[in-house]
Amino acid sequence: MNKKVAVSTWCSPDYHEFIGIKELTNSIKYFHPEIDHHVNSEPWSPEKAWFLAPACMQVADNYDMVIHIDGDAVVVGDLSEMISSNADVIGTRNNNAFNKAGGNAGITTPHHVYNSESSTYASTDTQILLEEWLNAGIIAANNKNFWQAWHEINMTVRGILKSYNLHRLAPPYGDENDTLNLVYFSDRFTTETIDAKGTNLHYNISNLWSDGPYNHYESWKNLYIKDEKVFLDDPIDGTPNQVKILHQAGGDYATRLNKEHGGFRKWLRQVVPPEIRDYIDHITQ
């Protein structure tokens, strides 16, 4: 397939070394030397806090597909399933096999559908299924109009927050994860969730689980290498699932862990088995 693909990452310049942007770039290039990695380093500000969509918009005109990958991630396998998808938008799951978000309760938001005549989203009075809800840390689009649609609803929410001096609105308008799911499941665009249950793939944090809240990363102790690929067995039926991306996520809890260990990459070395650590060293050098 002759598709021109870019990866986009937003990372404030003071976090490049701390989060390890160079290592992310190297991991992408190890599997896909043909893919350009664009890093938007616009400094964070409260007024422009939701950068993911506009960062992708800046490069979308020049590529057939743009993939957003958060900076706190490492690509550990080829992205063939994502790149080969013809859907407008390609999503990756948030909740794990237990329908939980790492060690915490599973996350979902109200389901809306898009009305093209009024250009509005209408509630269906149902919730998006826990097993389908997406994480915005890894999201791709073949249709550049998706980035604009996501950005528009984000800016509407930001305007409401500013007008009423609020910190957060109720779901599905709470943050970029919420609004991503709002647009993705609205039937406005064709979609494919490439690591849906039954695909035996992990592209996002559906590979995180533990016995207690906040300690999300216990499952990564069970990562292993087979045939030069990274796997993690399903915790319920034992099926081997190939891991394509390790994404930390975790919000303020993850930020604290990274500060305690001197950065994301140093923290990561402590939570995976030695063979995975060595593999990551190899593909990110």
C-alpha positions, 0 to 999 in steps of 0.5 A: 500500500502506497500510503503517505503516513505521518505520526504527530505528537504534541510535547511542550519543549521543556518535557522533550528530554523528560518524556523521551521524545527522541526515543519515541521517534526512534521506536517509530522509525525502527518499524516504519522508517518511511513514516515522518514524525512531527513533534509540535512543541508549542508551550502548554497554556490553559487557554489552548490546553487541548492540542492533539487535534490542532497538532494533527491538523497542521500536517494533515494536508500533506499526508494520506493518514495522520496518527497521533501518539502521545509522548509517553509511549513506545512503539514495540511492533509494526503498525500494519493494522492501523496503516492498512485501515481504510476507515475515516478514523481508527481508534484504540481501546481504553478499558481492559479485559475486565472492562476496567481502566487499568486498576480503576473502574472502567470509563465510558460516556454518553452516546450521541449521534450526529445530525448532518442537517443541524450539525449537532450531536444528539443524545441517544440516552445510552452509554458507549459500551465499556469494552468499546470506549477509546483512549485518545493517546493513540488515534489515527485518521485517513480523513482530515475532516475528523481532526477539524470536527474534533477540534471544533467541539473541543473549542466549543467546550473550552469556550463554555469553560471560560465563559462560566469560569469552570474547570470541567464539564460533565461527560461527554464534554469533560476532556479530549478523551470524552469528546473523541468518543463523542465524535467517534461513535456519532456515525459522522465518520466511518470507524475501525477499532483495530484492537477491539476485543477478539483481535488479539492486539493491544495498541493502547492501555487495554493492556493495563490491569492490576489488583488494586486502584492506581497501580495500573502497570502490574500487567506489564510485568508479564510482557514477553518476547516471542518470535521477536514480537511483544506479547501479553496473555489475556488475563481471563482466557490466556490468549496471547495478544500482541502488543504494538504500543506501550502507552503509560497514560495515568494522568497525575499519578503517572506524572508523579511516578515519572518525577520520582524516577527521573523521567518516563523512560527511566520509570519504564525500565523499572516496570517491565521484565529485563527482556522487554527492557533490553528490547526497548533499548534496542529499538529506541537507540 
